[in-house]
C-alpha cells in the first residue's frame, strides 16, 4: 500500500509530500519526499487565513487549500505514472482551540483544518483521508500532538536507550520514547511552545524577509535578557502536560514586548532564545521520567537552522545528545508528511492513531475521515 502524506504547517510557506510504502507486516519504506513552495501571493493569502477572518474567507479558503494541494500533487507526480492508493492530508490549521470556552452555558473545544477533501479526491483521482484531529477531540483530547503514534514507528526501535523526538516547525513539540526490555513506549508528548513562528512573524512584520535563513541574522545579534525574561514568564511554559498550542497564543501580538529601538538582529536573537529555552524547560519537565542524557532527534524546518541547533546543543548539553533526523533515514522536512502517511495507514487498517497519554483523550480512537473517488 502506497500512501502520500501531505502536510502544510503553521509556517504557511508550502506543502510537503512524502510517498511511503507499507508492507503487510507493518514495515515501511520512504520512497521519496518533495516540497511545493508557495509564491509570494499565495503565502500572503495563507497568512491572512490564519488570522481571524470572515465566514466567506473560511468557506472559499476550504476550496482554495484543496486546489493548492491538488497543484502540489500534480507537481509531485509529473514524473511518475503510478498514483498512490491514498492521500493522507492534514490541511491548513487556521484555528485550534483545545482549551474549553463557554458559549451559552455549553463548554466547547474545537479545531479547524481547511481542506475540501472531496474536491481534492476529484482533482487527483485518489481517495483522501483527512480531518485527523477531530476524533481525538471528540474523545476529550486536545487533538494534538498527532505525530507521537508515527514517532513510535519511525524512531522507536532505532536505539537501545530512551530518546526524544523534537520537531521545530511553526510550533515546537516533543515525543519522549522509553525503552523497556527492547520494547518502545511513549512516555509523553506535547507542544513546548513556539518553534519558528515568532521569528518568522518578526521578519515578516518588519519586511526583512519571510524567515531568517540559517539563523544568520539571529547569529549576529545579542539577546535582550530583560525582554527574554518577560517572554519566558508566559504561563504556557509552566503548564503541565498534556498540552498543545498554536498561533492562537503565540503570534505577532507578542512582538509588542519589543520597543522600537531594538535592533532586528538583537530581536531575532532574543526570539531564537525563547524557542531554545522553552524547549529546554520542557526537557526539565520530563527529566524525572526519562533517562539522562538521552538522544534527541531534531526534525522540521528548525533542524536546518545551524544557529538554533548550536544553541540547542549548548542549552541541553547535560540532558541530551542532539542529532538530526536525516541521520536516521527520516529527512527533516519529510517527518511530518511521513507521520500523516503513517496515520493514513492506521486509518485504513482501522487502528487507533491517537496517543491518549499525549493528547489527554479518554480512549484510543481511529483518526481521520475518508473521501472516496
C-alpha positions in Angstrom: 0.0 0.0 0.0 1.4 3.4 -1.0 0.2 6.5 0.8 1.1 10.1 0.1 1.4 12.0 3.3 0.8 15.7 2.7 1.4 18.4 5.3 1.2 22.2 5.4 2.2 23.6 8.8 1.8 26.8 10.8 4.6 28.4 8.8 2.2 28.5 5.9 5.0 28.5 3.3 4.2 25.4 1.3 3.2 21.8 1.2 5.4 18.8 2.0 4.8 15.4 0.5 6.2 12.0 1.4 5.3 8.9 -0.5 5.5 5.9 1.9 5.0 2.3 1.1 3.7 0.0 3.8 4.0 -3.8 3.9 1.6 -6.3 5.4 3.9 -6.7 8.4 3.6 -3.0 9.1 7.1 -2.1 8.0 7.5 0.9 5.8 9.8 2.5 3.2 10.0 6.2 2.3 10.1 6.2 -1.5 10.6 10.0 -1.9 9.7 13.3 -0.4 9.2 16.6 -2.1 8.1 20.2 -1.3 5.7 22.5 -3.1 6.7 26.1 -2.2 4.1 28.9 -2.3 4.7 32.0 -4.3 4.5 35.4 -2.5 0.8 36.0 -3.2 -0.2 32.5 -2.0 2.0 32.9 1.1 0.3 36.2 1.9 -3.2 34.8 1.5 -2.4 31.8 3.7 -1.1 34.2 6.4 -4.4 36.1 6.2 -6.4 32.9 6.5 -4.6 32.0 9.7 -5.8 35.3 11.3 -9.4 36.0 12.4 -11.3 36.2 9.1 -14.8 36.2 7.7 -17.1 33.2 7.0 -16.6 33.9 3.3 -12.8 33.6 3.7 -13.2 30.3 5.6 -15.7 28.9 3.0 -13.6 29.8 0.0 -10.4 29.1 1.8 -11.5 25.5 2.3 -11.7 25.1 -1.5 -8.5 27.1 -2.0 -6.4 24.8 0.1 -7.8 21.8 -1.8 -6.8 23.4 -5.1 -3.3 24.1 -3.7 -3.0 20.5 -2.5 -4.1 19.4 -6.0 -1.4 21.6 -7.6 1.2 20.1 -5.2 0.0 16.6 -6.0 0.4 17.3 -9.8 3.9 18.7 -9.3 4.9 15.7 -7.2 3.7 13.1 -9.7 4.5 14.8 -13.0 7.5 12.4 -13.3 5.5 9.3 -12.3 2.6 7.4 -13.9 1.7 5.4 -10.8 -0.5 7.2 -8.3 -0.7 6.3 -4.6 -3.5 4.2 -3.1 -4.5 7.0 -0.7 -3.6 10.6 0.1 -3.4 11.4 3.9 -3.6 15.1 4.1 -3.5 17.4 7.2 -4.9 20.5 5.5 -4.2 24.0 6.8 -4.9 24.7 10.5 -6.5 28.1 10.9 -7.7 27.8 14.4 -7.1 25.3 17.2 -9.0 25.7 20.5 -8.2 22.8 22.9 -8.9 24.8 26.0 -12.7 25.0 26.7 -14.7 28.1 26.0 -18.2 28.6 27.4 -21.0 29.6 24.9 -24.5 29.9 26.4 -23.6 27.5 29.2 -22.1 24.9 26.9 -18.4 24.0 27.2 -16.8 23.9 23.7 -13.5 23.0 22.2 -12.7 22.8 18.5 -10.2 22.7 15.7 -10.4 23.6 12.0 -8.1 22.4 9.2 -9.1 23.9 5.9 -9.2 21.3 3.1 -12.2 20.3 0.9 -11.3 16.6 0.8 -13.9 15.5 -1.7 -12.7 18.3 -4.1 -9.1 17.1 -3.6 -10.1 13.5 -4.3 -11.9 14.5 -7.5 -9.0 16.7 -8.7 -6.4 13.9 -8.1 -8.4 10.7 -8.7 -7.1 9.4 -5.4 -9.2 8.7 -2.1 -8.3 11.3 0.5 -8.1 10.7 4.3 -8.1 13.9 6.3 -9.6 15.6 9.5 -7.3 13.7 11.8 -7.7 15.8 14.9 -11.5 15.7 15.3 -12.0 12.1 16.6 -9.4 12.7 19.4 -11.1 15.9 20.5 -14.5 14.2 20.5 -12.9 11.7 22.9 -11.9 14.5 25.2 -8.4 15.0 23.9 -6.7 18.2 22.6 -6.3 16.8 19.1 -2.6 17.4 19.3 0.1 16.4 19.1 -0.8 13.9 16.4 2.7 12.7 15.5 3.6 10.5 18.5 1.9 7.4 17.1 4.1 7.8 14.0 7.2 8.7 16.0 6.9 5.4 17.7 7.0 3.6 14.3 9.7 5.9 12.8 12.1 6.1 15.7 11.0 3.7 18.5 13.3 0.8 17.5 16.4 2.7 16.4 18.1 2.8 19.8 18.5 0.6 22.8 18.0 3.6 25.1 15.4 6.3 25.6 15.1 9.1 23.1 13.3 12.3 22.5 12.0 13.4 19.1 11.8 17.2 18.7 10.0 18.8 15.7 10.7 22.5 15.2 8.1 23.8 12.7 6.0 26.9 13.4 5.5 25.4 16.8 7.8 23.0 18.5 6.8 19.7 20.0 8.5 16.7 21.6 7.8 13.0 21.9 9.6 11.1 24.7 10.1 7.4 23.9 11.1 5.0 26.7 12.7 1.5 26.1 11.6 -1.4 28.4 13.1 -4.8 27.6 13.7 -3.7 24.0 10.1 -2.6 23.6 9.4 1.1 22.9 6.6 3.0 24.6 5.6 6.7 24.7 6.2 8.4 28.0 4.7 11.8 27.0 4.3 14.2 24.0 3.4 17.8 23.9 3.9 21.2 22.3 6.8 23.0 24.0 5.8 26.4 22.6 6.9 28.5 19.6 9.3 27.0 17.1 9.9 29.3 14.2 6.6 31.2 14.4 7.7 34.3 16.4 10.9 34.6 14.5 9.1 34.4 11.2 6.5 36.9 12.4 9.1 39.4 13.3 10.9 39.1 9.9 7.6 39.5 8.0 6.3 42.3 10.2 9.5 44.3 9.6 9.6 43.4 5.9 13.1 41.8 6.3 12.0 38.5 4.7 9.8 35.5 5.3 12.2 33.8 7.6 15.8 34.1 8.9 17.6 31.7 6.6 20.2 29.6 8.5 19.7 31.8 11.5 22.2 34.3 10.1 20.5 37.4 11.4 20.0 36.0 14.9 23.6 34.8 15.0 24.8 38.4 14.6 22.7 39.7 17.4 22.8 39.8 21.2 19.7 38.7 23.1 18.0 41.2 25.4 17.9 39.4 28.7 15.2 41.6 30.2 12.8 41.1 27.3 13.7 37.4 27.2 12.8 37.1 30.8 9.3 38.6 30.1 8.8 36.1 27.2 9.8 33.2 29.4 7.1 34.1 32.1 4.4 33.0 29.6 2.2 30.7 31.7 2.1 28.1 28.9 5.6 27.1 29.6 4.8 26.0 33.2 1.5 24.3 32.3 1.6 20.5 33.0 1.3 18.2 30.0 -0.6 17.0 28.0 -0.8 20.4 26.4 -0.9 21.9 22.9 -0.7 25.4 21.4 -0.6 27.3 18.2 -0.9 30.7 16.6 -3.9 31.4 18.7 -1.5 32.0 21.6 2.0 32.6 20.1 1.5 35.2 17.4 2.6 38.6 16.2 0.9 40.4 19.1 3.6 39.1 21.4 6.1 41.1 19.5 4.7 44.2 21.2 7.1 43.3 24.0 9.9 44.8 21.9 10.4 48.6 21.9 11.1 50.4 18.6 14.8 50.9 19.4 15.8 47.3 19.5 18.0 46.2 16.6 16.5 43.5 14.3 19.4 41.2 14.9 19.0 41.5 18.7 15.3 40.9 18.5 15.8 37.8 16.4 18.5 36.5 18.8 16.1 37.0 21.6 13.2 35.2 19.8 15.6 32.3 19.0 16.4 32.0 22.6 12.7 31.9 23.5 12.4 28.9 21.3 15.5 27.2 22.6 14.9 27.9 26.3 11.2 26.8 26.1 12.4 23.5 24.7 15.0 23.2 27.5 12.3 24.0 30.1 10.2 21.2 28.6 13.0 18.8 28.9 13.4 19.8 32.6 9.7 19.0 33.0 10.3 15.4 31.9 13.7 14.9 33.4 12.4 12.7 36.2 10.7 10.2 33.8 13.3 9.8 31.1 16.9 8.6 31.3 19.5 11.3 31.1 21.5 12.0 29.0 19.4 10.6 26.1 19.4 11.1 22.4 17.4 14.0 20.9 16.4 13.6 17.2 15.6 17.0 15.7 13.3 17.4 12.6 11.3 20.1 10.9 12.5 23.4 9.4 14.3 24.4 12.6 16.7 21.5 12.1 18.0 23.4 9.1 18.9 26.4 11.2 22.6 26.0 12.3 22.3 28.7 14.9 19.3 27.1 16.5 21.0 23.7 16.6 24.1 25.3 18.1 22.2 27.0 20.9 20.1 23.9 21.5 23.2 21.7 21.9 24.6 24.3 24.4 21.3 24.5 26.4 20.9 20.7 26.6 24.4 19.5 26.9 23.7 18.0 30.3 20.5 16.3 29.2 20.6 15.3 25.6 22.9 14.3 22.7 21.4 16.4 19.9 21.3 14.9 16.4 19.4 15.5 13.1 16.7 13.1 11.9 18.4 12.8 8.4 21.0 10.6 10.1 18.3 8.0 10.8 16.5 7.8 7.4 13.9 10.5 8.1 14.6 13.7 6.2 14.0 16.7 8.4 11.4 18.2 6.0 9.7 14.8 5.5 9.0 13.8 9.1 5.5 15.4 9.5 4.4 14.4 6.0 5.6 10.8 6.8 3.7 11.0 10.1 0.4 11.6 8.2 1.2 8.8 5.8 1.5 6.6 8.9 -1.8 7.9 10.4 -3.4 7.3 7.0 -2.2 3.7 7.1 -3.6 3.3 10.6 -7.0 4.6 9.4 -7.1 2.1 6.5 -6.3 -0.7 9.0 -8.8 0.7 11.5 -6.1 1.0 14.1 -6.3 3.8 16.7 -3.8 6.6 15.8 -4.0 8.8 18.8 -1.9 8.5 22.0 -4.2 9.4 25.0 -1.1 10.0 27.1 -0.1 12.8 24.7 -3.5 14.3 23.9 -5.4 13.7 27.1 -8.2 11.7 25.3 -10.3 9.4 27.3 -9.6 6.5 25.0 -7.8 5.4 21.8 -9.8 6.1 18.6 -9.3 5.7 14.9 -8.3 9.1 13.4 -9.5 10.5 10.1 -12.3 10.6 7.6 -12.4 9.1 4.1 -13.4 10.9 0.9 -13.6 8.3 -1.9 -13.4 9.0 -5.6 
